[in-house]
C-alpha cells in the first residue's frame, strides 16, 4: 500500500487535463440523456397513436368473417327504432371496436330500461364491416345497435366541410401559467376534448330526430343517465360539463379576436345532450364553418387545430352546464383523482393520452373500464387482445 501511495505521489497531475476530461464525460452523458429522452417521447407518442398488432388482427378477422357470413341488415330489422324520436338515441363516433363496445355496454347495463335505447355508431369505411359483425355477434340487453359508414352518408354540408375522413372528438393538450402568492410561476397541463368536424353534421345525418346524447368512445357510464332525456336545457343548444380548470381568457392565444367572456369556462365533449331542433334553428353548423374559415384566414391554423377555438366560440353562450359531479374527467392523464370521486361519478371520461385499452393506461383506473369489456369473445382470444 505504501509503495502504491508513493508511486501515485511521484506522478505529476495536470488539473487542467482532469477538468477537461471530466467536462468531456459530462457532455457525453448529457448528450446521451437527451437522446434517450427524445427516443422515449417518440416511442410514447408512437404507442399512443398507432394500432397494436392484436387490435389490427381483431379488425381484420371480423371483417373477413362478415363477408363469409353476412348478417341481416339491422336497419330494416329495427327501422321502427332507428328514426323514431320517442326512443332514446345515443350517438358514438369511433374507429375503435373495443372502446365503443365498452361505452355501449356500460350505458345499457346501468340503464333501468334498455328496449327503448338505440345506439348509432358512426365509423369509417375501414372499420365499418368489422363493427357491423361485432355488434351482430354480441348483444347488449334489448338495445338496438346500428352502425353507419360515415364515408357513404349523403350529407348536404359534406362537400362544404372538405372532409376526407371521419373526424371524432379532438383532444388538445393545453398548458397554462398560474401565479400563486409567494410562489414561482408554474405551468399546469390539462386536456380539453371538443367536438370534431363530423359532430357538426349530426343534425343533417339524423334529420328525423329532435334530440340525441353524444358519447365519446373513451367514456364509461356507471349509472343510469336516462334522466337526461327529460332535462330542460333552458333554451340552450347543448348540455355539457364545464371545465373551469381552463378559462377562455387563458386560451386567448388559441382563440380569434372575436368577443367572448374571458372568465367563461371551457366546455368538454364526452357526455353531451344536443337539442337538434335548436341546432337547426340557430344554424350552428353554418356559424361553425364561418369561424373555421375566419380562423384559418387570420393565423393559417390547420383544419384540425381550428376545431378547438371554433368549437368553443361557436357554442359560447349556447351551453347548458351539467352538474359538475356527473362526469369525472382526466382519467387519461391525471394520477391524482380520488377514489371517492370515481365512485360518485355517473360517467368516467378517460380524456388524455393514456387510454385504458393501451398498455400506457393508468393501472388504477383500468379496472373500471375492463369491468364492461366483452368476455369470452373468440376473436379476441385468437388475436391475443387483452387490454
Protein Blocks (a to p, Z undefined) as FASTA:
>chain_A
ZZmmmmmmmpccdfklmmmmmmmmmmmmmmmmmmmmmmmmmmmmmmmmpccfklmmmmmm
mmmmmmmmccddfklmmmmmmmmmkbccdddddfbfklmmmmmmmmmmmpmblklcccdd
dddfklmmmmmmmmmmpcchjbccddddfklpccfklmmnopabdcddddddddddddde
hiacdddddddddddfklmmmmmmmmmbcbdcdddfkbccfbdcklmmmpcehhpabdcd
ddfkbcfklmmmmpcfbdcdfkbccddehiacddfklmmmnommlmmmmmmmmmmmmnop
afklmmmmmmmmmmgoiaccddfklpcghilmpakbcfklmmmpmbdcfedjkdfkbmkb
cfklmmmmmmmgcehiaklmmnopaZZ
